[in-house]
Amino acid sequence: SKLAPGEAHYSYLLGVDGIPIDDIFVYRLETDYFMVVVNAANNDKDWAWVAGLQRGEWQADRDRPHITLPGRDRVTIRDLRDPAVGDERRVDIALQGPRSRDILLSLHGDDENKARIKALPWAGVARVTLGGYDLVVSRTGYTGERVAFEIFVHPDQAPALFKDLAEGSATPCGLAARDSLRTEAGLPLYGHELAGDLGLNPADAGFAGYAKLWKPFFIGKAAYIAHEQQRDAVVTRFRMDSKGVRAPHPGDPVVDGRGRVVGTVTSCSIDSEGYSLGQAYLKLSHATDGTPVHIYCGAEKATLKKPLGDLTIGDKTVVPTPATVLSHFPRRKK
C-alpha cells in the first residue's frame, strides 16, 4: 500500500519460521496491478507458496493456525512465465552500469517513451515502447550500480532485444559476473546470506529495516521477533589483506587473534582492485569496519596430519590468512 503506481521496492517472502522462502522485488505497475520478481531457481517454490496461501491451504500463523489471509478472494495471481497469459508473459534482462541508460536510449523510439526512461528515479518503473518492443523497464538491479535497469520483455522477443543491446555496445555476461558485483556491493544472495545452511533471516543479512515490525501482522512475525531478541551476529563484508592468497569459500571459519571462531564465510569473489572480497556471518563484536580477523581458506579440504603437539621441523600445518572486516556497504565515491 506504500507504493504508488510506477514505484517498486525490495522485500521478502517469509515462512512462518521467519526465514525467507525468497527475497523479491515488488513493482506496482498500476493501482490494481503488481508484478513480483523472484529468484529464477525459486520460481516454482514461490508460486506454490503464494498460490497455496491464496487458496487457504498453507498455515499463515503458527499461533493461530485457523486463520487465513484477509482479502485473498479479491486477488488474482498469474505466473508470467505461463503461455496462457499471452502478451503479458515476461522475462528479465538486466542492463547495468554507468552507460546503461545511453545504451537503452539508443533503441529507436519516440521522445515521450525516452523521456519516461530519463525521468525514472531509483526503483521507478514504467511501460515503454523502445526498439519496437513492448517493455516494462525499471531502474533497479542487483549489482550495486546506481545507473541500472531491468527490462521485462516477452520471451519471444527476448533474443532479439538481447542482440540489439549487445550491438549497442552492452557487454553480455552471466550470473557469475553479477555475483561478484553483488558480493562487492554487500547485497545478499538467497542460499548464502539468506536462508541456506545457516537459516539466516533479513536481520541476520544486515537488512533488518526491510522487515516492518510496526505492521500488525506479517507471516513469520512472531518467530522473526523472537530470533531478533537473541541475535548476536550479522553479515558484513571482509577483504583479504593480500592479493594472490587462496580464496575463501562459503563455510570457511573466521577466527579472531586468539584463534576463537567468530564467524563463517558466506560468499567471496575478486573485487575491482584484485583482492578477494567476500561476506561473512560474524559475531557482532567483530563486525565493525576495520576489525582484523583471520580466515581458514579452503578449510573443507584442509587436513591436519599430526596433532599440533607432534609437529616437528619440516612438517606442514594449516595457517589462517589475515583479512579485515569492511563496512556492510561500500562508501560512495565522491
C-alpha positions in Angstrom: 0.0 0.0 0.0 3.0 2.3 0.4 3.9 2.0 -3.3 2.3 4.4 -5.8 1.9 3.2 -9.4 5.4 3.4 -11.0 7.2 2.6 -7.8 8.9 -0.6 -6.6 10.7 -2.0 -3.6 12.8 -4.9 -2.3 11.1 -7.3 0.1 10.8 -10.9 1.3 8.5 -13.9 1.3 8.9 -15.2 4.8 7.8 -18.6 6.1 6.0 -19.0 9.4 9.5 -19.6 11.0 10.6 -16.0 9.9 13.2 -17.4 7.5 12.9 -16.2 3.9 11.4 -18.5 1.3 12.8 -16.0 -1.1 13.8 -12.3 -1.5 11.7 -10.5 -4.1 11.2 -7.2 -5.8 7.6 -5.8 -6.0 6.6 -3.5 -8.8 3.4 -1.5 -8.7 2.6 -1.0 -12.4 -1.0 0.2 -11.9 -3.3 0.8 -9.0 -4.5 -2.7 -9.0 -1.7 -4.5 -10.9 1.5 -5.6 -9.1 4.4 -7.6 -10.6 6.6 -9.7 -8.3 10.1 -10.8 -9.5 11.6 -13.8 -7.7 14.9 -15.7 -7.9 14.6 -17.9 -11.0 15.6 -21.0 -9.2 12.9 -20.4 -6.6 10.1 -19.7 -9.0 8.1 -23.0 -8.6 8.6 -23.0 -4.8 7.5 -19.4 -4.5 4.5 -19.9 -6.8 3.3 -22.9 -4.7 3.7 -20.9 -1.5 1.8 -17.8 -2.7 -0.9 -19.8 -4.6 -1.4 -22.1 -1.6 -1.8 -19.1 0.8 -4.4 -17.6 -1.5 -6.3 -20.9 -1.5 -6.1 -21.1 2.3 -4.1 -24.4 2.1 -1.0 -23.2 4.0 -0.7 -22.1 7.6 -0.1 -18.4 7.8 0.3 -18.1 11.6 1.7 -20.8 13.9 -0.1 -19.3 16.9 -3.4 -19.1 15.1 -3.5 -22.0 12.7 -7.1 -21.5 11.8 -6.7 -18.0 10.2 -6.3 -17.3 6.5 -5.0 -14.2 4.8 -7.7 -11.4 4.6 -8.7 -10.2 1.2 -7.3 -13.3 -0.6 -10.6 -13.7 -2.6 -10.1 -10.2 -4.1 -6.8 -11.0 -5.7 -6.0 -12.9 -9.0 -2.4 -14.2 -9.3 -0.8 -15.3 -12.5 2.6 -16.8 -13.4 4.0 -14.6 -16.1 6.1 -17.5 -17.5 2.8 -19.3 -18.3 2.0 -19.3 -22.1 -1.7 -18.9 -21.0 -1.1 -15.2 -20.1 -0.3 -14.4 -23.7 1.1 -11.0 -24.4 1.7 -10.3 -20.7 4.4 -13.0 -20.4 7.8 -11.6 -19.3 11.4 -12.5 -18.8 14.0 -10.2 -17.2 17.1 -8.8 -19.0 19.4 -6.8 -16.7 21.2 -3.8 -18.2 23.6 -2.4 -15.6 26.4 0.1 -15.4 27.2 3.8 -16.0 26.4 3.6 -19.7 23.3 1.5 -19.4 20.9 4.5 -19.9 22.7 5.6 -23.0 22.6 2.1 -24.5 18.9 1.7 -23.6 18.1 5.1 -25.2 19.9 4.1 -28.4 17.0 1.9 -29.2 14.6 3.7 -31.6 11.5 5.2 -30.0 9.6 8.5 -29.7 10.5 11.3 -27.4 7.7 10.5 -24.9 8.9 7.0 -24.3 12.5 8.1 -24.0 11.5 10.9 -21.6 10.0 8.2 -19.3 13.3 6.4 -19.1 15.2 9.6 -18.4 12.8 10.5 -15.7 13.0 7.2 -13.8 14.2 7.6 -10.2 15.8 4.7 -8.4 13.2 1.9 -8.0 10.9 3.6 -10.6 9.2 1.5 -13.2 7.4 2.4 -16.5 5.8 0.8 -19.5 7.5 2.0 -22.7 7.9 1.0 -26.4 11.5 1.1 -27.5 13.2 -0.7 -30.4 9.7 -1.9 -31.4 9.4 -3.9 -28.2 6.7 -3.6 -25.6 8.7 -3.3 -22.4 8.3 -2.8 -18.7 11.5 -1.0 -17.6 12.6 -0.4 -14.0 15.6 1.4 -12.6 16.6 -1.5 -10.4 19.3 -4.1 -10.3 21.5 -6.3 -8.1 25.0 -5.1 -8.9 25.4 -2.0 -6.7 25.2 0.3 -9.7 23.1 3.4 -9.3 22.5 3.6 -13.1 20.9 0.3 -13.7 17.9 -1.1 -15.4 15.9 -4.3 -15.5 14.0 -4.8 -18.7 10.9 -7.1 -18.8 10.1 -8.3 -22.3 8.0 -11.0 -23.8 10.1 -14.2 -24.0 9.6 -14.5 -27.8 11.2 -11.0 -28.2 14.0 -11.5 -25.6 16.7 -12.9 -28.0 16.2 -10.0 -30.5 16.3 -7.4 -27.7 19.4 -9.0 -26.2 21.1 -8.9 -29.6 20.1 -5.2 -30.1 21.6 -4.3 -26.7 24.8 -6.2 -27.4 25.1 -4.4 -30.8 24.6 -1.2 -28.9 27.9 -1.9 -27.1 26.4 -3.7 -24.0 28.7 -6.5 -22.8 27.0 -9.8 -22.4 27.8 -11.5 -19.1 26.4 -14.3 -16.8 25.4 -14.8 -13.3 29.0 -15.3 -12.0 29.7 -11.7 -13.0 26.6 -10.5 -11.3 27.5 -12.5 -8.3 30.9 -10.8 -8.0 29.3 -7.4 -8.2 26.6 -8.0 -5.7 29.2 -9.5 -3.3 31.4 -6.4 -3.5 28.3 -4.2 -3.0 27.2 -6.1 0.1 24.0 -7.5 -1.3 22.7 -10.9 0.0 22.1 -13.9 -2.2 19.4 -16.4 -1.3 21.0 -19.6 0.0 24.2 -17.8 1.1 23.3 -14.7 3.1 19.6 -15.5 3.3 18.2 -18.9 4.5 20.7 -21.6 3.4 22.5 -23.8 5.9 22.7 -21.0 8.5 19.0 -20.3 8.3 19.6 -16.5 8.0 16.7 -14.0 8.1 16.8 -10.4 6.8 18.2 -9.1 10.1 21.0 -11.6 10.0 21.8 -10.5 6.5 22.0 -6.9 7.6 18.7 -5.9 6.2 16.6 -5.6 9.3 14.9 -2.4 8.1 13.1 -4.3 5.4 11.1 -6.2 7.9 8.4 -3.7 9.1 7.8 -4.7 12.7 5.3 -1.9 13.1 2.9 -3.9 10.9 0.1 -5.5 12.9 0.8 -8.8 11.2 3.0 -10.4 8.6 3.8 -14.1 8.1 6.6 -15.2 10.4 6.5 -12.0 12.5 6.5 -13.7 15.9 9.4 -16.1 15.1 11.3 -13.2 13.5 11.0 -11.0 16.7 12.0 -14.0 18.9 15.1 -14.5 16.8 15.9 -10.8 16.8 15.8 -10.7 20.6 18.7 -13.1 20.8 20.6 -12.5 17.6 24.3 -11.9 18.2 25.7 -11.9 14.7 25.3 -10.2 11.3 26.5 -10.5 7.7 29.1 -7.9 6.7 31.9 -7.7 4.2 35.6 -8.5 4.5 38.7 -8.3 2.3 41.8 -10.3 2.4 44.8 -8.3 3.3 47.0 -9.5 0.4 46.4 -10.3 -3.2 47.1 -13.7 -4.6 46.2 -15.7 -1.5 43.9 -18.7 -1.6 40.4 -17.5 -1.9 37.9 -18.2 0.9 34.9 -20.4 0.2 31.4 -20.5 1.8 31.7 -22.3 5.2 35.3 -21.4 5.9 35.8 -20.4 9.6 36.6 -16.8 10.5 38.7 -16.5 13.7 40.0 -13.7 15.9 43.5 -13.1 17.0 43.3 -15.8 19.7 42.0 -18.4 17.3 38.4 -18.3 18.5 35.9 -18.9 15.8 33.8 -15.7 15.4 32.1 -16.3 12.1 31.8 -18.1 8.8 32.3 -17.1 5.2 29.1 -16.9 3.1 30.3 -15.6 -0.2 33.5 -14.4 -1.9 34.8 -13.1 -5.2 37.5 -10.8 -6.6 37.0 -7.1 -6.2 37.8 -4.4 -8.7 41.3 -4.0 -7.2 42.2 -7.7 -7.4 41.6 -8.6 -3.8 39.5 -11.5 -2.6 36.4 -9.7 -1.1 33.5 -11.5 0.5 30.8 -11.6 3.0 30.7 -13.4 6.3 28.3 -14.0 9.2 30.2 -12.6 12.1 29.7 -12.1 15.8 28.5 -8.5 16.4 31.7 -8.0 18.5 33.8 -8.5 15.4 31.5 -7.0 12.7 32.9 -3.4 12.9 34.7 -1.8 10.0 38.4 -2.2 10.4 38.4 -5.2 12.7 41.3 -7.6 11.9 40.3 -11.3 11.5 41.8 -14.5 10.1 40.2 -17.0 7.7 40.9 -20.6 7.2 40.7 -20.5 3.4 39.7 -23.8 1.8 39.1 -25.4 5.2 36.9 -28.1 3.8 39.8 -29.7 2.1 42.4 -29.0 4.8 43.6 -31.8 7.0 45.9 -32.0 10.0 48.2 -35.0 9.5 49.5 -34.7 13.1 48.3 -33.2 16.4 49.8 -29.8 16.9 52.0 -31.1 19.8 53.6 -33.7 17.5 54.7 -31.3 14.8 58.4 -31.2 14.0 60.7 -29.3 11.7 59.7 -29.7 8.1 56.0 -30.6 8.9 53.2 -28.5 7.4 50.1 -27.3 9.2 47.1 -25.1 8.5 47.6 -21.4 8.9 44.7 -18.8 8.7 45.1 -15.9 6.3 44.7 -12.3 7.6 41.7 -10.3 6.5 40.0 -7.1 7.5 36.3 -6.5 8.2 34.7 -3.8 6.0 31.5 -1.8 6.4 28.5 -3.7 5.1 28.1 -1.4 2.1 30.9 0.3 0.2 31.3 4.0 0.9 30.2 6.1 -2.1 33.0 7.7 -4.0 32.8 11.5 -4.1 
